[in-house]
Amino acid sequence: MAAVLACTGKEKNTIPPTHCDETTSIQTLEDGTHLPTPEFESDPFSLGVASGAPLQDRVILWTRIVTDPFAEDGLGGIEDNEVPVQWEIASDPDFTDIINQGIVATTNSLAHAVHIDAGGLEPETVYWYRFSIGEWISPIGRTKTTPCPTDTPSALRIAATTCHRFEDGYFTALSNIKNDLPDILFQLGDYIYEYGYKDEVRIQPDDRISDLTGYRKRYALYRTDPDLQSA
């Protein structure tokens, strides 16, 4: 997927989203399509951001455009079919040195999820990324590329998680993982549970899910946890 590159990493709190009433501009997508910027009354990045599948020259960036995570249709309260989303990845948390960027459209067929294959990066390097729609700005994420396959790093800080069950307790351990700044985080399984319980620490809907709408809502429930988002 990626060529081997010649081998040649500061933390910042996430910024709150901002909003301006003047959001009637037109966005031009990478394929030349023109789309109007939608207006949102609440934060469309309420499920946060994430990155994964790192290689030595690229990483996958993720977010999902949602204003109502628990909308019955599983589409997150977004009425527009196509929503233009701008993304940026930079070498510094202030985004003064943007390495790659673009504007893509996400649709209701994807429940307005966004997956960006952000390339043009250097091996074993820390980057910061964010998304925006009009004047709404997502939290800033921190990510890191892998070393070259021929390299042998002197150290590698690894974190692993498993068995997230929303109603059993809070995800405070994930806050500690964030503070430890691991090079990579492995999720070993059971990221969500498709059934619920009663009388536990916090409420998960007491029903078993078996369709796409149900899974979208259950994933959204887990992604509302602030510690999970921060990690």
C-alpha positions as CSV (number, residue, x, y, z in Angstrom):
1,M,0.0,0.0,0.0
2,A,2.9,2.4,0.8
3,A,6.4,2.7,-0.4
4,V,9.3,2.4,2.1
5,L,10.6,5.9,2.9
6,A,14.0,7.1,4.1
7,C,13.8,7.4,7.8
8,T,14.9,10.7,9.2
9,G,7.2,13.9,17.8
10,K,4.3,18.0,22.1
11,E,0.8,17.6,23.3
12,K,-2.0,20.2,23.4
13,N,-5.5,20.2,25.0
14,T,-8.3,19.8,22.5
15,I,-9.9,23.1,21.5
16,P,-13.7,23.6,22.0
17,P,-15.8,23.8,18.9
18,T,-16.8,27.3,17.7
19,H,-19.7,28.5,15.7
20,C,-20.7,31.5,13.6
21,D,-24.1,32.3,12.2
22,E,-22.6,33.1,8.8
23,T,-22.2,29.6,7.5
24,T,-23.7,29.9,4.0
25,S,-20.5,29.4,2.1
26,I,-19.9,26.9,-0.7
27,Q,-17.3,24.2,-0.3
28,T,-15.5,22.7,-3.3
29,L,-14.7,19.0,-2.9
30,E,-11.5,17.4,-4.2
31,D,-13.4,16.1,-7.3
32,G,-14.6,19.7,-8.1
33,T,-18.1,19.2,-6.8
34,H,-19.6,22.3,-5.1
35,L,-21.7,21.8,-1.9
36,P,-23.2,24.4,0.4
37,T,-22.0,24.4,4.0
38,P,-24.8,23.2,6.2
39,E,-25.8,25.1,9.4
40,F,-25.9,23.3,12.7
41,E,-27.4,24.4,15.9
42,S,-25.2,22.1,18.0
43,D,-21.8,20.6,17.8
44,P,-21.6,18.2,14.8
45,F,-18.4,16.7,16.2
46,S,-20.0,15.4,19.4
47,L,-18.5,11.9,19.0
48,G,-14.9,13.2,18.8
49,V,-12.2,12.1,16.4
50,A,-9.9,9.1,16.1
51,S,-7.0,7.8,14.1
52,G,-5.8,4.3,13.3
53,A,-4.1,1.8,10.9
54,P,-0.8,3.7,10.9
55,L,1.9,3.0,8.3
56,Q,5.2,4.8,7.8
57,D,3.8,7.4,5.5
58,R,0.1,7.6,6.2
59,V,-2.7,7.1,8.8
60,I,-6.4,6.8,8.7
61,L,-8.3,9.8,10.3
62,W,-11.9,9.3,11.5
63,T,-14.9,11.3,12.7
64,R,-18.6,11.1,12.4
65,I,-21.0,14.1,11.9
66,V,-23.7,13.8,14.5
67,T,-25.9,16.3,16.4
68,D,-28.2,13.8,18.0
69,P,-26.2,10.5,18.8
70,F,-29.4,8.7,19.7
71,A,-31.7,9.6,16.8
72,E,-34.1,6.7,16.2
73,D,-33.0,6.3,12.5
74,G,-29.3,5.9,13.5
75,L,-28.3,8.9,11.3
76,G,-27.3,11.2,14.1
77,G,-29.9,13.9,13.6
78,I,-28.3,15.1,10.3
79,E,-30.9,16.0,7.7
80,D,-28.6,16.8,4.8
81,N,-27.7,13.9,2.5
82,E,-24.2,15.2,1.6
83,V,-22.1,17.1,4.1
84,P,-18.8,18.7,3.1
85,V,-16.1,18.2,5.7
86,Q,-12.7,19.8,5.7
87,W,-9.7,17.9,7.2
88,E,-6.2,18.9,8.1
89,I,-3.1,17.1,9.4
90,A,-0.1,19.2,10.6
91,S,3.3,18.8,12.2
92,D,2.4,21.1,15.1
93,P,-0.6,21.4,17.4
94,D,-1.2,25.0,16.3
95,F,-1.5,24.0,12.6
96,T,1.0,26.5,11.4
97,D,2.7,23.7,9.3
98,I,-0.1,21.8,7.5
99,I,1.2,18.7,5.8
100,N,-2.0,17.5,4.1
101,Q,-5.6,18.7,3.8
102,G,-8.7,18.4,1.8
103,I,-12.5,18.6,1.7
104,V,-14.6,15.4,1.3
105,A,-18.4,14.7,1.3
106,T,-19.9,12.3,3.7
107,T,-23.4,11.0,3.1
108,N,-26.3,9.5,5.1
109,S,-25.5,6.1,3.5
110,L,-22.4,6.2,5.8
111,A,-24.3,7.7,8.7
112,H,-22.1,10.7,7.9
113,A,-18.9,8.9,9.0
114,V,-15.6,10.2,7.6
115,H,-12.5,8.1,6.8
116,I,-9.5,9.9,5.5
117,D,-6.4,8.1,4.2
118,A,-3.9,10.9,5.0
119,G,-0.6,10.4,3.2
120,G,2.6,12.3,2.6
121,L,3.8,11.8,6.2
122,E,7.3,11.0,7.6
123,P,8.0,7.7,9.5
124,E,7.9,7.5,13.3
125,T,6.6,11.1,13.6
126,V,3.9,12.7,15.7
127,Y,1.2,14.7,13.9
128,W,-2.0,16.6,14.9
129,Y,-5.3,16.5,12.9
130,R,-8.7,18.1,13.0
131,F,-11.9,18.4,11.0
132,S,-14.2,21.4,10.4
133,I,-17.5,22.3,8.8
134,G,-18.0,26.0,8.4
135,E,-17.1,27.6,11.7
136,W,-17.5,24.4,13.7
137,I,-14.1,22.9,14.5
138,S,-13.6,19.4,15.9
139,P,-11.3,18.5,18.8
140,I,-7.6,18.2,17.8
141,G,-6.3,14.6,17.6
142,R,-2.8,13.4,18.1
143,T,-1.4,10.5,15.9
144,K,1.9,8.9,15.0
145,T,3.2,7.0,12.0
146,T,5.1,3.7,12.3
147,P,8.8,3.3,11.9
148,C,10.2,2.1,8.6
149,P,10.0,-1.8,8.3
150,T,13.8,-1.9,8.2
151,D,14.2,0.2,11.4
152,T,14.5,-1.2,15.0
153,P,13.3,1.5,17.4
154,S,15.1,1.5,20.8
155,A,11.7,1.7,22.6
156,L,8.0,1.4,21.8
157,R,5.3,2.4,24.3
158,I,2.3,0.1,23.8
159,A,-1.2,0.3,25.4
160,A,-3.9,-2.3,25.1
161,T,-7.6,-2.2,26.0
162,T,-10.4,-4.8,26.0
163,C,-13.9,-5.5,27.2
164,H,-15.6,-2.0,27.2
165,R,-19.0,-2.6,28.7
166,F,-20.7,0.7,29.1
167,E,-23.1,-0.1,31.9
168,D,-20.4,-1.8,34.1
169,G,-18.5,1.3,34.9
170,Y,-16.7,4.4,33.7
171,F,-13.7,4.4,31.3
172,T,-11.3,6.3,33.6
173,A,-8.4,4.0,32.7
174,L,-8.6,5.4,29.2
175,S,-7.8,8.9,30.6
176,N,-4.6,7.4,32.1
177,I,-3.7,5.9,28.7
178,K,-4.1,9.3,27.1
179,N,-1.7,10.9,29.6
180,D,0.9,8.1,29.0
181,L,1.1,9.1,25.3
182,P,1.6,5.6,23.9
183,D,3.1,5.1,20.5
184,I,0.2,2.8,19.6
185,L,-3.0,1.6,21.2
186,F,-4.4,-1.9,20.5
187,Q,-8.0,-2.7,21.1
188,L,-8.2,-6.4,21.7
189,G,-11.9,-7.0,21.4
190,D,-15.4,-6.3,22.7
191,Y,-15.3,-2.6,22.0
192,I,-19.1,-2.5,22.3
193,Y,-21.7,-5.0,23.6
194,E,-24.8,-5.6,21.6
195,Y,-27.0,-6.3,24.6
196,G,-27.9,-4.3,27.8
197,Y,-28.3,-4.9,31.5
198,K,-30.4,-3.1,34.2
199,D,-29.3,-1.9,37.6
200,E,-25.7,-1.3,36.7
201,V,-23.4,1.7,37.2
202,R,-24.8,3.5,34.2
203,I,-27.6,2.8,31.8
204,Q,-27.2,1.1,28.4
205,P,-30.4,0.4,26.5
206,D,-31.8,-2.9,27.6
207,D,-32.2,-4.5,24.2
208,R,-30.2,-6.8,21.9
209,I,-29.2,-5.1,18.6
210,S,-29.2,-7.0,15.3
211,D,-29.5,-4.4,12.6
212,L,-27.4,-1.5,11.2
213,T,-29.4,1.2,12.8
214,G,-29.0,-0.4,16.2
215,Y,-25.3,-0.8,15.8
216,R,-24.9,2.8,14.8
217,K,-26.7,4.0,17.9
218,R,-24.8,1.6,20.2
219,Y,-21.4,2.8,18.8
220,A,-22.6,6.4,19.2
221,L,-23.5,5.7,22.9
222,Y,-19.9,4.4,23.6
223,R,-18.4,7.3,21.7
224,T,-20.2,9.8,23.9
225,D,-17.9,8.8,26.8
226,P,-15.4,11.7,27.3
227,D,-12.5,9.4,28.5
228,L,-12.9,7.1,25.5
229,Q,-12.9,10.2,23.2
230,S,-9.8,11.6,24.8
231,A,-7.9,8.3,24.4
